Amino acid sequence: MNWEKVYFNAQNIEAETAKAVLIKMPSKGDYAGYCFWHPARLVRDEGNKGYRKSFSFTDEFEFKLKKYGKGKYNKNQVIDEKIIGPEEIKDEFYNPSLEVGKYYEKPKSRVPEKIQAKEIAIIDDLVDDE
């Protein structure tokens, strides 16, 4: 079980209780208008004057997205629900145009150091004589 962490702006918090936080999905994603409840103990303040937050989850976690009505008669009623997995949630919060670390951080790859070959030797047993 691997743990993941997604960074988001505190303005995406719609509501908070002692046990859970209601987080809005990014407005420029496929799930704009949806939100989900996440355990409060897995939501952290990441500094930056309280604007940068993060939420953690495992690779087995399911996110139950809900869309609430905003009209006169359906206000605060669930009008649509979707279930998405960890990969989709990471893709929704990842934004490459923003500075790295502001939202989901893609794993950093290590670039090996270039080396110069001093001497090249060919082993006769490995050469195909065709």
C-alpha positions in Angstrom: 0.0 0.0 0.0 1.6 3.3 -1.2 0.7 6.7 0.2 0.2 9.6 -2.1 0.0 13.3 -1.4 -1.8 16.0 -3.5 -1.3 19.7 -2.9 -4.2 22.2 -3.3 -5.2 25.7 -2.5 -7.1 26.4 0.8 -9.8 28.2 -1.3 -10.9 24.7 -2.5 -12.1 23.9 1.0 -15.9 24.2 1.0 -16.6 23.1 4.6 -14.8 21.5 7.6 -16.0 19.4 10.5 -14.1 17.8 13.3 -13.8 14.5 11.3 -13.9 15.5 7.6 -13.1 18.3 5.1 -15.2 19.0 2.0 -12.8 19.7 -0.9 -13.9 21.2 -4.2 -12.5 19.8 -7.4 -10.5 22.2 -9.6 -12.6 24.4 -11.7 -10.7 23.7 -14.9 -10.9 19.9 -14.7 -13.3 17.2 -15.9 -15.1 17.2 -12.5 -15.6 21.0 -12.1 -18.5 21.6 -9.7 -18.0 18.3 -7.8 -16.6 18.0 -4.3 -15.7 15.2 -1.9 -15.4 14.6 1.8 -11.9 13.6 3.0 -10.9 12.6 6.6 -9.6 15.6 8.4 -6.6 13.8 9.8 -5.4 13.3 6.3 -5.6 17.0 5.3 -2.6 19.1 6.3 -1.5 22.7 6.2 1.7 22.9 4.1 2.7 26.5 4.9 2.6 29.4 2.5 0.6 31.6 4.9 -2.1 28.8 5.2 -3.1 28.8 1.5 -1.3 25.6 0.6 -2.9 22.4 1.8 -2.4 18.8 1.1 -4.5 15.6 1.4 -3.1 12.1 1.6 -4.5 8.8 0.5 -3.4 5.3 -0.4 -3.4 3.7 -3.9 -6.5 1.7 -2.9 -8.6 4.8 -2.0 -11.9 5.6 -3.8 -13.1 9.2 -4.0 -16.9 9.7 -3.9 -17.5 12.9 -5.8 -20.8 14.7 -5.2 -22.4 17.6 -7.0 -24.7 19.7 -4.9 -27.6 21.7 -6.2 -27.4 25.5 -6.0 -31.0 26.4 -7.0 -33.9 27.5 -4.9 -35.5 24.1 -4.6 -32.5 21.7 -4.6 -30.0 23.7 -2.6 -27.6 21.5 -0.7 -29.1 18.3 -2.2 -26.9 15.8 -4.1 -27.8 16.0 -7.8 -25.0 13.7 -9.1 -22.4 11.3 -7.8 -19.3 9.7 -9.3 -16.6 7.5 -7.9 -13.0 7.9 -9.2 -9.7 6.4 -8.2 -6.4 7.8 -7.1 -4.9 8.2 -10.6 -7.8 10.3 -11.7 -7.7 12.5 -8.6 -4.0 13.1 -9.1 -4.5 14.0 -12.8 -7.3 16.4 -11.8 -5.2 18.3 -9.3 -2.0 18.2 -11.4 -1.4 21.4 -13.3 1.9 21.6 -15.2 1.6 25.4 -15.9 1.9 26.1 -12.2 5.1 26.0 -10.2 6.1 22.4 -9.2 4.9 21.4 -5.8 1.8 23.7 -5.9 -0.4 20.8 -6.8 0.3 17.1 -7.2 4.1 16.5 -7.6 5.0 14.1 -10.2 7.9 11.8 -9.0 11.3 13.3 -9.9 13.4 11.2 -12.1 17.1 10.9 -11.6 19.3 11.7 -14.5 22.5 9.6 -14.4 25.9 11.4 -14.7 27.6 11.1 -18.1 30.8 9.1 -18.2 33.5 8.8 -20.8 34.6 5.3 -21.9 38.4 5.0 -21.6 38.8 1.7 -23.5 36.3 -0.5 -25.4 36.9 -4.2 -25.5 34.9 -6.7 -27.5 34.6 -10.2 -26.0 34.9 -12.8 -28.8 32.4 -15.2 -27.2 29.6 -12.5 -27.6 30.2 -11.8 -31.2 27.8 -13.4 -33.7 29.8 -14.7 -36.7 27.0 -14.7 -39.2 
